[in-house]
Amino acid sequence: MKITLRMDEALECLSSLTKKDKIELTHHIIERAIQAHVIANDKEYCGYNLFEIFLAEGYNLITATLFCLGKCDPFLIEQFRKLMIWGVYDDCPECGCEMDFVTGDCYKGHLWEESKCTNCGKVVSNEPDWDMVSGGYDYSN
């Protein structure tokens, strides 16, 4: 499987409300969305809100919730509308897809790395805030 749902509070609540395991519930919701031809098992959907994709395909919130969960009430609807499609690697903070190492550097004893998401292009770096290191503008010591 290339996609899943983000493991967050919304999924946790849905799991409790439906009395299904999070993994089982995730597989069920993804399978239903694929059956409806709303999404494909492809990482291009990662980082998007599941309900917004259903909405773009002509579903309303109640219909999408009923279709994916088999039941509908205000609590289920509220949590369903928050679900995010996520990559299985859970590396990228934007979409959950895999991050590739881009570069690393070292300056004055500070080592940092930069990675780029293979899906959305998000760049993540742990480069120091140079204003806060010795010799930097805001450094106070």
N, CA, C and O atoms as a GROMACS GRO file, in nm:
protein
  564
    1MET      N    1   0.084  -0.119   0.000
    1MET     CA    2   0.000   0.000   0.000
    1MET      C    3   0.088   0.124   0.000
    1MET      O    4   0.183   0.133   0.078
    2LYS      N    5   0.058   0.218  -0.086
    2LYS     CA    6   0.137   0.341  -0.098
    2LYS      C    7   0.082   0.453  -0.010
    2LYS      O    8   0.154   0.547   0.025
    3ILE      N    9  -0.047   0.442   0.026
    3ILE     CA   10  -0.109   0.548   0.106
    3ILE      C   11  -0.179   0.489   0.227
    3ILE      O   12  -0.211   0.370   0.232
    4THR      N   13  -0.202   0.574   0.322
    4THR     CA   14  -0.274   0.538   0.443
    4THR      C   15  -0.344   0.665   0.491
    4THR      O   16  -0.355   0.761   0.415
    5LEU      N   17  -0.390   0.668   0.613
    5LEU     CA   18  -0.444   0.789   0.673
    5LEU      C   19  -0.349   0.834   0.782
    5LEU      O   20  -0.284   0.752   0.848
    6ARG      N   21  -0.340   0.964   0.802
    6ARG     CA   22  -0.253   1.016   0.907
    6ARG      C   23  -0.304   0.969   1.042
    6ARG      O   24  -0.422   0.981   1.074
    7MET      N   25  -0.213   0.915   1.122
    7MET     CA   26  -0.248   0.869   1.256
    7MET      C   27  -0.253   0.991   1.347
    7MET      O   28  -0.152   1.033   1.404
    8ASP      N   29  -0.372   1.047   1.360
    8ASP     CA   30  -0.388   1.167   1.441
    8ASP      C   31  -0.511   1.154   1.529
    8ASP      O   32  -0.570   1.046   1.538
    9GLU      N   33  -0.548   1.262   1.592
    9GLU     CA   34  -0.661   1.262   1.685
    9GLU      C   35  -0.793   1.226   1.616
    9GLU      O   36  -0.876   1.158   1.674
   10ALA      N   37  -0.812   1.272   1.493
   10ALA     CA   38  -0.936   1.243   1.420
   10ALA      C   39  -0.951   1.092   1.397
   10ALA      O   40  -1.058   1.037   1.419
   11LEU      N   41  -0.844   1.027   1.355
   11LEU     CA   42  -0.850   0.882   1.333
   11LEU      C   43  -0.868   0.808   1.465
   11LEU      O   44  -0.941   0.709   1.472
   12GLU      N   45  -0.803   0.856   1.568
   12GLU     CA   46  -0.818   0.797   1.702
   12GLU      C   47  -0.964   0.805   1.748
   12GLU      O   48  -1.019   0.708   1.799
   13CYS      N   49  -1.026   0.920   1.729
   13CYS     CA   50  -1.167   0.938   1.767
   13CYS      C   51  -1.259   0.847   1.684
   13CYS      O   52  -1.349   0.784   1.738
   14LEU      N   53  -1.235   0.841   1.554
   14LEU     CA   54  -1.316   0.754   1.469
   14LEU      C   55  -1.300   0.608   1.510
   14LEU      O   56  -1.396   0.532   1.508
   15SER      N   57  -1.180   0.570   1.545
   15SER     CA   58  -1.155   0.434   1.590
   15SER      C   59  -1.237   0.404   1.716
   15SER      O   60  -1.296   0.296   1.729
   16SER      N   61  -1.239   0.497   1.808
   16SER     CA   62  -1.317   0.479   1.931
   16SER      C   63  -1.467   0.478   1.902
   16SER      O   64  -1.540   0.395   1.957
   17LEU      N   65  -1.513   0.569   1.818
   17LEU     CA   66  -1.656   0.578   1.788
   17LEU      C   67  -1.709   0.458   1.712
   17LEU      O   68  -1.823   0.417   1.731
   18THR      N   69  -1.625   0.400   1.624
   18THR     CA   70  -1.669   0.285   1.545
   18THR      C   71  -1.631   0.152   1.609
   18THR      O   72  -1.672   0.046   1.562
   19LYS      N   73  -1.552   0.160   1.717
   19LYS     CA   74  -1.505   0.041   1.787
   19LYS      C   75  -1.426  -0.052   1.695
   19LYS      O   76  -1.437  -0.175   1.703
   20LYS      N   77  -1.346   0.009   1.607
   20LYS     CA   78  -1.257  -0.066   1.518
   20LYS      C   79  -1.115  -0.023   1.542
   20LYS      O   80  -1.088   0.091   1.579
   21ASP      N   81  -1.023  -0.116   1.522
   21ASP     CA   82  -0.882  -0.088   1.532
   21ASP      C   83  -0.844   0.018   1.428
   21ASP      O   84  -0.900   0.019   1.318
   22LYS      N   85  -0.750   0.106   1.461
   22LYS     CA   86  -0.711   0.214   1.369
   22LYS      C   87  -0.661   0.162   1.236
   22LYS      O   88  -0.695   0.217   1.131
   23ILE      N   89  -0.581   0.057   1.238
   23ILE     CA   90  -0.526   0.001   1.115
   23ILE      C   91  -0.638  -0.058   1.029
   23ILE      O   92  -0.644  -0.034   0.908
   24GLU      N   93  -0.724  -0.134   1.092
   24GLU     CA   94  -0.839  -0.194   1.022
   24GLU      C   95  -0.930  -0.086   0.964
   24GLU      O   96  -0.973  -0.095   0.849
   25LEU      N   97  -0.958   0.016   1.043
   25LEU     CA   98  -1.042   0.126   0.998
   25LEU      C   99  -0.978   0.202   0.882
   25LEU      O  100  -1.046   0.237   0.786
   26THR      N  101  -0.849   0.226   0.891
   26THR     CA  102  -0.777   0.295   0.785
   26THR      C  103  -0.787   0.217   0.654
   26THR      O  104  -0.819   0.275   0.550
   27HIS      N  105  -0.760   0.088   0.659
   27HIS     CA  106  -0.769   0.004   0.538
   27HIS      C  107  -0.910   0.007   0.480
   27HIS      O  108  -0.927   0.016   0.359
   28HIS      N  109  -1.009   0.000   0.567
   28HIS     CA  110  -1.148   0.001   0.522
   28HIS      C  111  -1.182   0.133   0.451
   28HIS      O  112  -1.241   0.132   0.342
   29ILE      N  113  -1.147   0.245   0.512
   29ILE     CA  114  -1.178   0.377   0.453
   29ILE      C  115  -1.105   0.396   0.320
   29ILE      O  116  -1.165   0.442   0.223
   30ILE      N  117  -0.978   0.361   0.316
   30ILE     CA  118  -0.901   0.374   0.192
   30ILE      C  119  -0.960   0.285   0.082
   30ILE      O  120  -0.975   0.329  -0.032
   31GLU      N  121  -0.994   0.160   0.116
   31GLU     CA  122  -1.055   0.069   0.018
   31GLU      C  123  -1.186   0.125  -0.036
   31GLU      O  124  -1.211   0.118  -0.157
   32ARG      N  125  -1.269   0.180   0.052
   32ARG     CA  126  -1.397   0.238   0.008
   32ARG      C  127  -1.374   0.358  -0.085
   32ARG      O  128  -1.444   0.372  -0.185
   33ALA      N  129  -1.279   0.442  -0.052
   33ALA     CA  130  -1.250   0.559  -0.136
   33ALA      C  131  -1.196   0.515  -0.273
   33ALA      O  132  -1.228   0.577  -0.374
   34ILE      N  133  -1.116   0.409  -0.276
   34ILE     CA  134  -1.066   0.356  -0.403
   34ILE      C  135  -1.180   0.294  -0.483
   34ILE      O  136  -1.188   0.313  -0.604
   35GLN      N  137  -1.269   0.219  -0.416
   35GLN     CA  138  -1.384   0.159  -0.483
   35GLN      C  139  -1.473   0.265  -0.547
   35GLN      O  140  -1.531   0.242  -0.654
   36ALA      N  141  -1.484   0.380  -0.482
   36ALA     CA  142  -1.568   0.489  -0.533
   36ALA      C  143  -1.497   0.567  -0.644
   36ALA      O  144  -1.554   0.661  -0.700
   37HIS      N  145  -1.374   0.529  -0.675
   37HIS     CA  146  -1.292   0.597  -0.776
   37HIS      C  147  -1.269   0.744  -0.741
   37HIS      O  148  -1.254   0.829  -0.828
   38VAL      N  149  -1.266   0.770  -0.611
   38VAL     CA  150  -1.238   0.905  -0.562
   38VAL      C  151  -1.087   0.925  -0.554
   38VAL      O  152  -1.036   1.033  -0.583
   39ILE      N  153  -1.017   0.820  -0.513
   39ILE     CA  154  -0.871   0.822  -0.507
   39ILE      C  155  -0.818   0.692  -0.567
   39ILE      O  156  -0.894   0.599  -0.593
   40ALA      N  157  -0.688   0.689  -0.588
   40ALA     CA  158  -0.619   0.566  -0.626
   40ALA      C  159  -0.514   0.541  -0.518
   40ALA      O  160  -0.482   0.631  -0.440
   41ASN      N  161  -0.463   0.421  -0.513
   41ASN     CA  162  -0.360   0.390  -0.415
   41ASN      C  163  -0.227   0.446  -0.465
   41ASN      O  164  -0.134   0.373  -0.496
   42ASP      N  165  -0.222   0.578  -0.470
   42ASP     CA  166  -0.108   0.648  -0.527
   42ASP      C  167  -0.071   0.765  -0.437
   42ASP      O  168  -0.159   0.834  -0.384
   43LYS      N  169   0.057   0.788  -0.420
   43LYS     CA  170   0.101   0.891  -0.327
   43LYS      C  171   0.070   1.033  -0.372
   43LYS      O  172   0.092   1.127  -0.297
   44GLU      N  173   0.018   1.051  -0.494
   44GLU     CA  174  -0.017   1.186  -0.538
   44GLU      C  175  -0.128   1.247  -0.451
   44GLU      O  176  -0.145   1.369  -0.450
   45TYR      N  177  -0.203   1.164  -0.380
   45TYR     CA  178  -0.311   1.213  -0.294
   45TYR      C  179  -0.263   1.245  -0.153
   45TYR      O  180  -0.337   1.303  -0.074
   46CYS      N  181  -0.140   1.209  -0.123
   46CYS     CA  182  -0.087   1.230   0.012
   46CYS      C  183  -0.081   1.378   0.048
   46CYS      O  184  -0.041   1.462  -0.033
   47GLY      N  185  -0.121   1.407   0.169
   47GLY     CA  186  -0.120   1.543   0.218
   47GLY      C  187  -0.252   1.616   0.196
   47GLY      O  188  -0.268   1.730   0.239
   48TYR      N  189  -0.347   1.549   0.130
   48TYR     CA  190  -0.477   1.611   0.104
   48TYR      C  191  -0.582   1.560   0.201
   48TYR      O  192  -0.575   1.447   0.251
   49ASN      N  193  -0.679   1.644   0.227
   49ASN     CA  194  -0.791   1.609   0.312
   49ASN      C  195  -0.883   1.515   0.235
   49ASN      O  196  -0.925   1.547   0.123
   50LEU      N  197  -0.916   1.399   0.293
   50LEU     CA  198  -0.999   1.299   0.225
   50LEU      C  199  -1.136   1.355   0.190
   50LEU      O  200  -1.185   1.333   0.079
   51PHE      N  201  -1.199   1.426   0.282
   51PHE     CA  202  -1.332   1.479   0.253
   51PHE      C  203  -1.329   1.578   0.137
   51PHE      O  204  -1.420   1.579   0.055
   52GLU      N  205  -1.226   1.663   0.130
   52GLU     CA  206  -1.218   1.760   0.021
   52GLU      C  207  -1.210   1.691  -0.115
   52GLU      O  208  -1.261   1.741  -0.215
   53ILE      N  209  -1.144   1.575  -0.118
   53ILE     CA  210  -1.138   1.498  -0.242
   53ILE      C  211  -1.277   1.442  -0.275
   53ILE      O  212  -1.320   1.448  -0.390
   54PHE      N  213  -1.347   1.389  -0.174
   54PHE     CA  214  -1.484   1.341  -0.195
   54PHE      C  215  -1.573   1.456  -0.244
   54PHE      O  216  -1.653   1.438  -0.335
   55LEU      N  217  -1.559   1.572  -0.183
   55LEU     CA  218  -1.638   1.689  -0.220
   55LEU      C  219  -1.614   1.727  -0.366
   55LEU      O  220  -1.708   1.757  -0.438
   56ALA      N  221  -1.489   1.726  -0.409
   56ALA     CA  222  -1.455   1.758  -0.547
   56ALA      C  223  -1.515   1.658  -0.646
   56ALA      O  224  -1.537   1.691  -0.763
   57GLU      N  225  -1.542   1.537  -0.598
   57GLU     CA  226  -1.603   1.433  -0.683
   57GLU      C  227  -1.755   1.433  -0.674
   57GLU      O  228  -1.820   1.345  -0.731
   58GLY      N  229  -1.813   1.531  -0.605
   58GLY     CA  230  -1.958   1.546  -0.601
   58GLY      C  231  -2.028   1.486  -0.480
   58GLY      O  232  -2.151   1.489  -0.473
   59TYR      N  233  -1.954   1.434  -0.386
   59TYR     CA  234  -2.013   1.379  -0.263
   59TYR      C  235  -2.033   1.492  -0.163
   59TYR      O  236  -1.958   1.590  -0.164
   60ASN      N  237  -2.134   1.480  -0.078
   60ASN     CA  238  -2.144   1.572   0.034
   60ASN      C  239  -2.090   1.501   0.158
   60ASN      O  240  -2.059   1.382   0.152
   61LEU      N  241  -2.079   1.572   0.266
   61LEU     CA  242  -2.016   1.518   0.386
   61LEU      C  243  -2.092   1.398   0.441
   61LEU      O  244  -2.030   1.299   0.480
   62ILE      N  245  -2.222   1.405   0.444
   62ILE     CA  246  -2.302   1.294   0.497
   62ILE      C  247  -2.287   1.170   0.409
   62ILE      O  248  -2.266   1.060   0.459
   63THR      N  249  -2.298   1.188   0.278
   63THR     CA  250  -2.287   1.076   0.186
   63THR      C  251  -2.150   1.012   0.194
   63THR      O  252  -2.139   0.889   0.197
   64ALA      N  253  -2.044   1.092   0.198
   64ALA     CA  254  -1.908   1.039   0.206
   64ALA      C  255  -1.886   0.963   0.336
   64ALA      O  256  -1.825   0.856   0.336
   65THR      N  257  -1.936   1.017   0.446
   65THR     CA  258  -1.922   0.950   0.576
   65THR      C  259  -1.998   0.818   0.576
   65THR      O  260  -1.944   0.716   0.620
   66LEU      N  261  -2.121   0.818   0.528
   66LEU     CA  262  -2.199   0.694   0.519
   66LEU      C  263  -2.131   0.592   0.430
   66LEU      O  264  -2.124   0.474   0.465
   67PHE      N  265  -2.081   0.636   0.318
   67PHE     CA  266  -2.018   0.545   0.223
   67PHE      C  267  -1.894   0.479   0.285
   67PHE      O  268  -1.875   0.358   0.271
   68CYS      N  269  -1.811   0.556   0.353
   68CYS     CA  270  -1.686   0.504   0.408
   68CYS      C  271  -1.702   0.431   0.541
   68CYS      O  272  -1.631   0.335   0.569
   69LEU      N  273  -1.795   0.476   0.623
   69LEU     CA  274  -1.808   0.419   0.757
   69LEU      C  275  -1.932   0.332   0.775
   69LEU      O  276  -1.939   0.254   0.870
   70GLY      N  277  -2.029   0.344   0.686
   70GLY     CA  278  -2.150   0.264   0.698
   70GLY      C  279  -2.252   0.320   0.795
   70GLY      O  280  -2.361   0.265   0.809
   71LYS      N  281  -2.218   0.428   0.861
   71LYS     CA  282  -2.311   0.495   0.952
   71LYS      C  283  -2.271   0.641   0.960
   71LYS      O  284  -2.164   0.682   0.916
   72CYS      N  285  -2.361   0.718   1.018
   72CYS     CA  286  -2.338   0.862   1.017
   72CYS      C  287  -2.406   0.926   1.137
   72CYS      O  288  -2.524   0.904   1.161
   73ASP      N  289  -2.332   1.003   1.210
   73ASP     CA  290  -2.388   1.088   1.316
   73ASP      C  291  -2.298   1.211   1.325
   73ASP      O  292  -2.191   1.213   1.266
   74PRO      N  293  -2.339   1.313   1.398
   74PRO     CA  294  -2.260   1.438   1.401
   74PRO      C  295  -2.115   1.419   1.447
   74PRO      O  296  -2.026   1.487   1.397
   75PHE      N  297  -2.091   1.328   1.540
   75PHE     CA  298  -1.955   1.305   1.589
   75PHE      C  299  -1.868   1.239   1.482
   75PHE      O  300  -1.753   1.277   1.461
   76LEU      N  301  -1.926   1.138   1.413
   76LEU     CA  302  -1.853   1.072   1.306
   76LEU      C  303  -1.822   1.169   1.193
   76LEU      O  304  -1.711   1.171   1.140
   77ILE      N  305  -1.920   1.249   1.157
   77ILE     CA  306  -1.903   1.347   1.048
   77ILE      C  307  -1.790   1.444   1.082
   77ILE      O  308  -1.705   1.472   0.997
   78GLU      N  309  -1.790   1.495   1.203
   78GLU     CA  310  -1.689   1.594   1.243
   78GLU      C  311  -1.548   1.536   1.234
   78GLU      O  312  -1.456   1.604   1.190
   79GLN      N  313  -1.530   1.412   1.275
   79GLN     CA  314  -1.398   1.350   1.270
   79GLN      C  315  -1.361   1.308   1.128
   79GLN      O  316  -1.246   1.320   1.087
   80PHE      N  317  -1.460   1.258   1.052
   80PHE     CA  318  -1.434   1.217   0.914
   80PHE      C  319  -1.385   1.335   0.830
   80PHE      O  320  -1.298   1.318   0.744
   81ARG      N  321  -1.439   1.450   0.853
   81ARG     CA  322  -1.400   1.568   0.774
   81ARG      C  323  -1.256   1.610   0.799
   81ARG      O  324  -1.202   1.690   0.722
   82LYS      N  325  -1.192   1.559   0.904
   82LYS     CA  326  -1.054   1.596   0.937
   82LYS      C  327  -0.950   1.497   0.886
   82LYS      O  328  -0.830   1.522   0.899
   83LEU      N  329  -0.993   1.385   0.829
   83LEU     CA  330  -0.898   1.281   0.788
   83LEU      C  331  -0.807   1.328   0.675
   83LEU      O  332  -0.851   1.393   0.580
   84MET      N  333  -0.679   1.295   0.688
   84MET     CA  334  -0.579   1.331   0.588
   84MET      C  335  -0.520   1.204   0.528
   84MET      O  336  -0.488   1.109   0.599
   85ILE      N  337  -0.506   1.204   0.396
   85ILE     CA  338  -0.439   1.094   0.328
   85ILE      C  339  -0.290   1.113   0.351
   85ILE      O  340  -0.238   1.225   0.341
   86TRP      N  341  -0.221   1.004   0.382
   86TRP     CA  342  -0.084   1.013   0.429
   86TRP      C  343   0.002   0.908   0.360
   86TRP      O  344  -0.047   0.801   0.323
   87GLY      N  345   0.128   0.937   0.343
   87GLY     CA  346   0.223   0.840   0.288
   87GLY      C  347   0.262   0.738   0.392
   87GLY      O  348   0.257   0.765   0.512
   88VAL      N  349   0.301   0.621   0.348
   88VAL     CA  350   0.332   0.513   0.442
   88VAL      C  351   0.468   0.530   0.510
   88VAL      O  352   0.495   0.462   0.609
   89TYR      N  353   0.553   0.618   0.459
   89TYR     CA  354   0.686   0.637   0.519
   89TYR      C  355   0.680   0.728   0.642
   89TYR      O  356   0.762   0.714   0.732
   90ASP      N  357   0.584   0.820   0.645
   90ASP     CA  358   0.566   0.914   0.756
   90ASP      C  359   0.689   1.001   0.779
   90ASP      O  360   0.713   1.046   0.891
   91ASP      N  361   0.768   1.026   0.674
   91ASP     CA  362   0.887   1.110   0.687
   91ASP      C  363   0.854   1.258   0.670
   91ASP      O  364   0.891   1.340   0.755
   92CYS      N  365   0.785   1.292   0.564
   92CYS     CA  366   0.755   1.431   0.532
   92CYS      C  367   0.647   1.485   0.625
   92CYS      O  368   0.543   1.422   0.643
   93PRO      N  369   0.670   1.603   0.685
   93PRO     CA  370   0.569   1.661   0.774
   93PRO      C  371   0.445   1.713   0.700
   93PRO      O  372   0.342   1.739   0.762
   94GLU      N  373   0.454   1.727   0.567
   94GLU     CA  374   0.342   1.779   0.488
   94GLU      C  375   0.251   1.669   0.434
   94GLU      O  376   0.129   1.686   0.429
   95CYS      N  377   0.311   1.554   0.393
   95CYS     CA  378   0.230   1.452   0.327
   95CYS      C  379   0.260   1.309   0.374
   95CYS      O  380   0.188   1.217   0.336
   96GLY      N  381   0.363   1.289   0.453
   96GLY     CA  382   0.394   1.157   0.504
   96GLY      C  383   0.472   1.068   0.410
   96GLY      O  384   0.490   0.950   0.438
   97CYS      N  385   0.518   1.122   0.299
   97CYS     CA  386   0.593   1.042   0.202
   97CYS      C  387   0.742   1.040   0.239
   97CYS      O  388   0.786   1.100   0.337
   98GLU      N  389   0.818   0.968   0.157
   98GLU     CA  390   0.960   0.950   0.181
   98GLU      C  391   1.039   1.078   0.153
   98GLU      O  392   1.010   1.152   0.059
   99MET      N  393   1.138   1.102   0.237
   99MET     CA  394   1.227   1.216   0.219
   99MET      C  395   1.362   1.164   0.171
   99MET      O  396   1.415   1.067   0.226
  100ASP      N  397   1.419   1.229   0.068
  100ASP     CA  398   1.552   1.196   0.019
  100ASP      C  399   1.653   1.294   0.076
  100ASP      O  400   1.628   1.415   0.080
  101PHE      N  401   1.766   1.242   0.118
  101PHE     CA  402   1.875   1.326   0.166
  101PHE      C  403   1.925   1.410   0.049
  101PHE      O  404   1.956   1.357  -0.058
  102VAL      N  405   1.934   1.540   0.069
  102VAL     CA  406   1.979   1.629  -0.037
  102VAL      C  407   2.124   1.670  -0.014
  102VAL      O  408   2.210   1.652  -0.100
  103THR      N  409   2.151   1.725   0.102
  103THR     CA  410   2.285   1.775   0.128
  103THR      C  411   2.310   1.780   0.278
  103THR      O  412   2.217   1.779   0.359
  104GLY      N  413   2.435   1.785   0.313
  104GLY     CA  414   2.477   1.804   0.451
  104GLY      C  415   2.595   1.899   0.449
  104GLY      O  416   2.669   1.904   0.351
  105ASP      N  417   2.613   1.972   0.555
  105ASP     CA  418   2.724   2.066   0.558
  105ASP      C  419   2.768   2.085   0.702
  105ASP      O  420   2.697   2.050   0.797
  106CYS      N  421   2.884   2.140   0.716
  106CYS     CA  422   2.939   2.166   0.848
  106CYS      C  423   3.010   2.302   0.844
  106CYS      O  424   3.086   2.331   0.752
  107TYR      N  425   2.984   2.383   0.945
  107TYR     CA  426   3.048   2.513   0.953
  107TYR      C  427   3.069   2.545   1.100
  107TYR      O  428   2.975   2.542   1.179
  108LYS      N  429   3.190   2.575   1.136
  108LYS     CA  430   3.225   2.609   1.273
  108LYS      C  431   3.173   2.507   1.374
  108LYS      O  432   3.122   2.542   1.480
  109GLY      N  433   3.186   2.380   1.338
  109GLY     CA  434   3.146   2.274   1.429
  109GLY      C  435   2.997   2.242   1.429
  109GLY      O  436   2.953   2.155   1.503
  110HIS      N  437   2.918   2.310   1.348
  110HIS     CA  438   2.774   2.285   1.338
  110HIS      C  439   2.748   2.199   1.215
  110HIS      O  440   2.779   2.239   1.103
  111LEU      N  441   2.690   2.081   1.236
  111LEU     CA  442   2.659   1.989   1.128
  111LEU      C  443   2.508   1.992   1.104
  111LEU      O  444   2.430   1.986   1.198
  112TRP      N  445   2.468   2.002   0.978
  112TRP     CA  446   2.326   1.998   0.947
  112TRP      C  447   2.301   1.923   0.818
  112TRP      O  448   2.391   1.905   0.735
  113GLU      N  449   2.177   1.880   0.802
  113GLU     CA  450   2.135   1.804   0.684
  113GLU      C  451   2.010   1.866   0.627
  113GLU      O  452   1.934   1.933   0.697
  114GLU      N  453   1.990   1.842   0.499
  114GLU     CA  454   1.870   1.891   0.431
  114GLU      C  455   1.812   1.774   0.352
  114GLU      O  456   1.884   1.703   0.282
  115SER      N  457   1.680   1.755   0.362
  115SER     CA  458   1.612   1.648   0.290
  115SER      C  459   1.496   1.708   0.212
  115SER      O  460   1.442   1.813   0.248
  116LYS      N  461   1.458   1.639   0.103
  116LYS     CA  462   1.348   1.686   0.019
  116LYS      C  463   1.249   1.571  -0.002
  116LYS      O  464   1.288   1.457  -0.026
  117CYS      N  465   1.120   1.602   0.009
  117CYS     CA  466   1.015   1.502  -0.009
  117CYS      C  467   1.009   1.458  -0.155
  117CYS      O  468   1.015   1.541  -0.246
  118THR      N  469   0.997   1.328  -0.175
  118THR     CA  470   0.988   1.273  -0.311
  118THR      C  471   0.853   1.298  -0.375
  118THR      O  472   0.837   1.281  -0.496
  119ASN      N  473   0.754   1.339  -0.294
  119ASN     CA  474   0.619   1.361  -0.344
  119ASN      C  475   0.586   1.509  -0.360
  119ASN      O  476   0.559   1.556  -0.471
  120CYS      N  477   0.588   1.583  -0.250
  120CYS     CA  478   0.542   1.722  -0.254
  120CYS      C  479   0.655   1.824  -0.269
  120CYS      O  480   0.630   1.942  -0.293
  121GLY      N  481   0.779   1.779  -0.254
  121GLY     CA  482   0.892   1.870  -0.271
  121GLY      C  483   0.928   1.950  -0.146
  121GLY      O  484   1.019   2.033  -0.152
  122LYS      N  485   0.862   1.927  -0.035
  122LYS     CA  486   0.891   1.998   0.089
  122LYS      C  487   1.037   1.974   0.128
  122LYS      O  488   1.084   1.860   0.126
  123VAL      N  489   1.107   2.081   0.162
  123VAL     CA  490   1.246   2.071   0.205
  123VAL      C  491   1.250   2.090   0.356
  123VAL      O  492   1.193   2.184   0.411
  124VAL      N  493   1.318   1.999   0.422
  124VAL     CA  494   1.334   2.004   0.568
  124VAL      C  495   1.483   2.011   0.598
  124VAL      O  496   1.562   1.933   0.546
  125SER      N  497   1.518   2.106   0.682
  125SER     CA  498   1.658   2.125   0.716
  125SER      C  499   1.671   2.146   0.866
  125SER      O  500   1.585   2.208   0.929
  126ASN      N  501   1.778   2.093   0.922
  126ASN     CA  502   1.807   2.120   1.062
  126ASN      C  503   1.925   2.217   1.074
  126ASN      O  504   1.999   2.216   1.173
  127GLU      N  505   1.940   2.301   0.970
  127GLU     CA  506   2.047   2.401   0.970
  127GLU      C  507   2.027   2.495   1.089
  127GLU      O  508   1.915   2.538   1.116
  128PRO      N  509   2.134   2.525   1.160
  128PRO     CA  510   2.121   2.612   1.277
  128PRO      C  511   2.072   2.752   1.240
  128PRO      O  512   2.091   2.798   1.128
  129ASP      N  513   2.010   2.816   1.335
  129ASP     CA  514   1.974   2.956   1.320
  129ASP      C  515   2.103   3.035   1.345
  129ASP      O  516   2.146   3.050   1.459
  130TRP      N  517   2.162   3.083   1.238
  130TRP     CA  518   2.294   3.143   1.249
  130TRP      C  519   2.295   3.268   1.336
  130TRP      O  520   2.402   3.308   1.383
  131ASP      N  521   2.182   3.330   1.358
  131ASP     CA  522   2.177   3.445   1.447
  131ASP      C  523   2.196   3.403   1.593
  131ASP      O  524   2.230   3.486   1.678
  132MET      N  525   2.176   3.274   1.621
  132MET     CA  526   2.181   3.228   1.759
  132MET      C  527   2.312   3.155   1.792
  132MET      O  528   2.329   3.110   1.906
  133VAL      N  529   2.403   3.142   1.696
  133VAL     CA  530   2.531   3.075   1.725
  133VAL      C  531   2.640   3.178   1.750
  133VAL      O  532   2.625   3.295   1.715
  134SER      N  533   2.748   3.134   1.809
  134SER     CA  534   2.858   3.223   1.842
  134SER      C  535   2.903   3.302   1.721
  134SER      O  536   2.935   3.244   1.617
  135GLY      N  537   2.905   3.432   1.733
  135GLY     CA  538   2.943   3.520   1.623
  135GLY      C  539   2.824   3.570   1.543
  135GLY      O  540   2.838   3.660   1.460
  136GLY      N  541   2.707   3.511   1.567
  136GLY     CA  542   2.586   3.554   1.496
  136GLY      C  543   2.530   3.682   1.553
  136GLY      O  544   2.567   3.722   1.664
  137TYR      N  545   2.441   3.746   1.480
  137TYR     CA  546   2.387   3.876   1.515
  137TYR      C  547   2.317   3.876   1.651
  137TYR      O  548   2.344   3.964   1.733
  138ASP      N  549   2.229   3.780   1.677
  138ASP     CA  550   2.152   3.778   1.801
  138ASP      C  551   2.218   3.699   1.913
  138ASP      O  552   2.160   3.686   2.021
  139TYR      N  553   2.335   3.646   1.888
  139TYR     CA  554   2.400   3.564   1.989
  139TYR      C  555   2.440   3.649   2.109
  139TYR      O  556   2.507   3.751   2.095
  140SER      N  557   2.400   3.606   2.227
  140SER     CA  558   2.439   3.680   2.348
  140SER      C  559   2.507   3.583   2.444
  140SER      O  560   2.448   3.483   2.486
  141ASN      N  561   2.629   3.612   2.477
  141ASN     CA  562   2.704   3.526   2.567
  141ASN      C  563   2.798   3.609   2.650
  141ASN      O  564   2.871   3.555   2.733
   0.00000   0.00000   0.00000
